[in-house]
Amino acid sequence: MAEVNVVLSANRYGKDKVRVFRIIRPSTPGGKQIVLEYNVRLMIEGDFETSYTQADNSKVVTTDTMKNTVYVFAKTSPHVATPELFALHLASHMVTKYPHVTKAFCEVESLKWSRIPVQGVEHKHSFVRDGEEKRTASVEVDGTQGKDKLVGKVTSGIQDLLVLKSSGSAFENFLRDEYTTLIPVSDRIFSTSVDLTYTFSLPSLSFGAIDKLEGLDVEAQFNRVAASAKEVTLEVFAVDESASVQASDQVPRGSFLGNIINPIGETGDIVQDGV
């Protein structure tokens, strides 16, 4: 039997669906508590060829290690309350700690918990799940140019933002043929689930000890942009006289990029699942 020459062209592996719940308690008595619920995915690339081709496990960073790293960082990271910074912290750690790891990818899905209002005042430690939309952050940290010259990419967004308008939407003048039964309407109910993503243009992450994330947040303003992204999307959906799902897809995109500005810039995409 002829010998088969197998070449590993690429590899990536990691741990998915790591569930995190963190309570941040105030340093002073009587202050507001913060609750965070995340689903985390952590992946790595690097020099792992022998683990695939020679059954050599000596370089394998176990998925158990990755899971526990997420838990430790959820407890100790000063950046845990901002999904983008938390993901950057985790991914940068994986690249800088292990010499043979060249890239790390971290995705954080943040579930929504809102404070319960009591007599018009937000309660300090009681919360309600008042929506199924999720804030998302997807991070790539590339260390192929050197561990002290990391290159980062951050894509943030919203998923499963369910919206509805009972008027102000039409669908007319569409292509009709012998298979079409849909009746044109000048006013209809319009409901859709919105997925929104926007990518930050980051400067070079020249930090070996992960010591510049706070400064990066000052520039990127991750939390402010996330809040503004939802606000702009909802406002545009409410006031736009929609001619179609396709036309409504483009209106928030332009408004979002025109109104949400930070010093390092973003580009954005919107996906709608129309009903």
C-alpha positions as CSV (number, residue, x, y, z in Angstrom):
1,M,0.0,0.0,0.0
2,A,1.4,3.4,-1.0
3,E,2.3,5.8,1.8
4,V,-0.1,8.7,2.0
5,N,1.5,12.1,2.7
6,V,-0.9,14.1,4.9
7,V,-0.3,17.9,5.3
8,L,-2.2,19.9,7.9
9,S,-3.1,23.1,6.2
10,A,-4.8,24.9,9.1
11,N,-6.0,24.3,12.6
12,R,-8.2,25.9,15.2
13,Y,-9.9,24.5,18.3
14,G,-11.3,25.6,21.6
15,K,-14.1,25.7,24.1
16,D,-17.7,26.8,23.3
17,K,-20.7,27.6,25.5
18,V,-18.9,28.5,28.7
19,R,-21.6,30.1,30.8
20,V,-20.6,32.9,33.1
21,F,-22.6,34.7,35.8
22,R,-20.9,37.5,37.7
23,I,-22.2,39.8,40.4
24,I,-20.2,43.0,40.9
25,R,-20.9,44.4,44.3
26,P,-20.2,48.1,45.2
27,S,-17.3,49.0,47.4
28,T,-19.5,51.2,49.5
29,P,-22.6,49.9,51.4
30,G,-25.9,50.6,49.8
31,G,-24.6,51.0,46.2
32,K,-26.0,49.4,43.1
33,Q,-24.9,45.9,42.2
34,I,-24.2,44.9,38.6
35,V,-25.1,41.4,37.2
36,L,-23.5,40.0,34.1
37,E,-24.5,36.8,32.3
38,Y,-22.3,35.7,29.4
39,N,-21.9,32.8,27.0
40,V,-18.3,32.6,26.0
41,R,-16.5,30.9,23.1
42,L,-12.6,30.7,23.2
43,M,-10.6,29.4,20.2
44,I,-6.9,29.3,19.4
45,E,-4.6,28.7,16.5
46,G,-0.8,27.9,16.4
47,D,1.9,25.3,16.2
48,F,-0.2,22.2,16.9
49,E,0.7,20.2,13.8
50,T,2.3,17.3,15.7
51,S,-0.7,16.8,17.8
52,Y,-2.7,16.0,14.6
53,T,0.0,14.2,12.7
54,Q,2.1,12.4,15.4
55,A,-0.4,12.1,18.3
56,D,1.8,14.4,20.3
57,N,-0.3,16.1,23.0
58,S,2.6,18.0,24.7
59,K,1.5,21.3,23.1
60,V,-2.2,20.9,23.5
61,V,-3.8,23.5,25.6
62,T,-6.8,21.6,26.9
63,T,-10.3,22.9,26.5
64,D,-10.6,22.3,30.3
65,T,-7.8,24.9,30.7
66,M,-9.7,27.3,28.4
67,K,-12.9,26.9,30.4
68,N,-11.2,27.5,33.7
69,T,-9.3,30.5,32.3
70,V,-12.7,32.0,31.3
71,Y,-13.9,31.5,34.9
72,V,-10.8,32.9,36.5
73,F,-10.9,36.0,34.3
74,A,-14.6,36.4,34.9
75,K,-13.7,36.7,38.6
76,T,-10.5,38.7,38.4
77,S,-10.5,40.8,35.2
78,P,-11.0,44.5,35.7
79,H,-12.6,44.6,32.2
80,V,-15.3,42.0,32.8
81,A,-18.2,44.5,32.7
82,T,-17.4,45.4,29.0
83,P,-17.8,42.4,26.7
84,E,-15.3,43.7,24.1
85,L,-12.6,44.4,26.7
86,F,-13.2,41.1,28.5
87,A,-12.8,39.2,25.2
88,L,-9.7,41.2,24.3
89,H,-8.2,40.4,27.7
90,L,-8.9,36.7,27.3
91,A,-7.7,36.4,23.7
92,S,-4.5,38.5,24.5
93,H,-3.8,36.2,27.5
94,M,-4.0,33.1,25.4
95,V,-1.6,34.5,22.7
96,T,1.0,35.9,25.2
97,K,1.0,33.0,27.7
98,Y,1.6,30.2,25.3
99,P,4.6,30.6,23.0
100,H,3.2,28.3,20.3
101,V,-0.2,30.0,20.2
102,T,-0.3,32.6,17.4
103,K,-3.9,33.6,17.3
104,A,-6.9,33.6,19.7
105,F,-10.5,34.2,19.1
106,C,-13.1,35.1,21.7
107,E,-16.8,35.6,21.3
108,V,-18.9,36.9,24.2
109,E,-22.7,36.9,24.1
110,S,-24.2,39.1,26.8
111,L,-27.7,38.3,28.0
112,K,-30.0,41.1,29.1
113,W,-30.8,41.9,32.7
114,S,-32.5,45.2,33.5
115,R,-33.1,46.8,36.8
116,I,-36.6,46.5,38.2
117,P,-38.2,49.9,38.8
118,V,-39.8,50.3,42.2
119,Q,-41.9,53.5,42.6
120,G,-40.0,55.0,39.7
121,V,-36.6,54.2,41.1
122,E,-34.3,51.5,39.7
123,H,-33.8,48.8,42.4
124,K,-30.2,48.3,43.5
125,H,-30.1,44.5,43.3
126,S,-33.3,43.2,41.6
127,F,-33.4,42.6,37.9
128,V,-35.7,41.4,35.1
129,R,-35.1,39.7,31.7
130,D,-37.2,42.2,29.7
131,G,-36.0,41.2,26.3
132,E,-34.3,38.4,24.4
133,E,-31.9,40.5,22.4
134,K,-28.2,39.9,23.1
135,R,-25.2,42.2,23.0
136,T,-22.3,40.5,21.1
137,A,-18.6,40.9,20.9
138,S,-16.3,39.0,18.6
139,V,-12.5,39.5,19.0
140,E,-9.5,38.3,17.1
141,V,-6.0,38.8,18.5
142,D,-3.1,38.0,16.1
143,G,0.4,37.5,17.5
144,T,2.1,36.4,14.4
145,Q,4.1,39.6,14.1
146,G,5.4,39.2,17.7
147,K,4.0,38.9,21.2
148,D,4.7,42.6,21.8
149,K,3.0,43.7,18.6
150,L,-0.5,42.2,18.8
151,V,-3.0,43.0,16.2
152,G,-6.6,43.1,17.4
153,K,-10.0,43.1,15.6
154,V,-13.3,43.8,17.4
155,T,-16.7,43.2,15.9
156,S,-19.7,44.0,18.1
157,G,-23.4,44.0,17.7
158,I,-26.9,43.1,18.7
159,Q,-28.7,39.8,18.0
160,D,-32.4,38.9,18.1
161,L,-33.8,42.4,18.6
162,L,-37.5,41.8,17.9
163,V,-39.4,44.8,16.8
164,L,-42.9,45.5,15.4
165,K,-44.8,48.4,14.0
166,S,-48.6,48.2,13.5
167,S,-48.6,50.8,10.7
168,G,-46.2,52.8,8.5
169,S,-45.1,49.9,6.3
170,A,-46.0,49.1,2.7
171,F,-45.2,46.5,0.0
172,E,-46.3,47.4,-3.5
173,N,-45.0,47.2,-7.1
174,F,-43.2,43.9,-6.7
175,L,-42.7,41.4,-9.4
176,R,-45.8,39.3,-10.1
177,D,-46.2,36.1,-12.1
178,E,-48.5,33.1,-12.3
179,Y,-47.2,31.8,-9.0
180,T,-47.8,35.0,-7.0
181,T,-50.8,35.2,-4.6
182,L,-49.5,38.1,-2.4
183,I,-51.7,41.2,-2.5
184,P,-50.0,44.6,-2.6
185,V,-50.7,46.7,0.4
186,S,-50.0,50.4,1.2
187,D,-50.2,49.9,5.0
188,R,-49.5,46.7,6.9
189,I,-48.1,45.2,10.2
190,F,-44.3,44.9,10.0
191,S,-42.3,42.7,12.5
192,T,-38.7,41.7,12.1
193,S,-35.8,40.4,14.1
194,V,-32.7,42.6,13.7
195,D,-29.1,41.4,13.9
196,L,-26.7,44.3,13.8
197,T,-22.9,44.1,13.6
198,Y,-20.2,46.9,13.5
199,T,-16.5,46.5,13.3
200,F,-14.0,48.8,15.1
201,S,-10.8,49.9,13.4
202,L,-8.3,49.4,16.2
203,P,-4.8,50.7,16.5
204,S,-2.0,48.3,17.0
205,L,-2.3,46.6,20.4
206,S,1.3,47.1,21.5
207,F,1.0,45.7,25.0
208,G,2.5,42.5,26.3
209,A,1.1,42.8,29.8
210,I,-2.4,43.8,28.6
211,D,-1.8,47.2,30.2
212,K,-3.5,49.4,27.7
213,L,-7.1,48.1,27.5
214,E,-8.5,50.9,29.6
215,G,-6.9,53.5,27.2
216,L,-8.4,51.6,24.3
217,D,-11.8,51.8,25.8
218,V,-11.5,55.5,26.2
219,E,-10.9,55.7,22.5
220,A,-13.4,53.1,21.3
221,Q,-16.1,53.8,23.9
222,F,-17.5,50.3,23.5
223,N,-20.4,50.7,26.0
224,R,-21.5,54.0,24.6
225,V,-21.5,52.7,21.0
226,A,-23.5,49.6,22.0
227,A,-26.2,51.8,23.7
228,S,-26.3,54.2,20.7
229,A,-26.5,51.4,18.2
230,K,-29.7,50.0,19.8
231,E,-31.1,53.5,20.2
232,V,-30.5,54.5,16.6
233,T,-31.8,51.2,15.3
234,L,-35.1,51.5,17.2
235,E,-35.6,55.2,16.4
236,V,-35.1,54.6,12.7
237,F,-37.4,51.6,12.6
238,A,-40.1,53.5,14.4
239,V,-40.1,56.6,12.1
240,D,-39.2,55.2,8.7
241,E,-42.1,54.8,6.3
242,S,-41.0,51.4,5.1
243,A,-41.4,50.5,1.4
244,S,-40.1,46.9,2.0
245,V,-37.9,44.8,4.3
246,Q,-35.1,45.3,1.8
247,A,-35.4,49.1,1.9
248,S,-35.7,49.2,5.7
249,D,-32.5,47.2,5.9
250,Q,-30.4,50.1,4.5
251,V,-32.0,53.0,6.4
252,P,-30.6,52.1,9.9
253,R,-27.2,51.3,8.4
254,G,-26.8,54.9,7.1
255,S,-28.2,56.5,10.2
256,F,-26.1,54.3,12.4
257,L,-22.8,55.2,10.7
258,G,-23.8,58.8,10.4
259,N,-24.7,59.3,14.1
260,I,-22.4,56.9,16.0
261,I,-19.0,58.4,15.9
262,N,-15.9,57.6,17.9
263,P,-12.2,58.5,17.4
264,I,-11.2,55.1,15.9
265,G,-14.3,54.6,13.7
266,E,-16.6,51.7,12.8
267,T,-18.2,50.0,9.8
268,G,-21.6,48.3,10.2
269,D,-23.9,45.7,8.8
270,I,-27.6,45.0,9.5
271,V,-29.5,41.8,8.9
272,Q,-33.2,41.5,9.3
273,D,-35.4,38.4,9.4
274,G,-38.7,39.9,8.2
275,V,-42.2,38.6,9.2
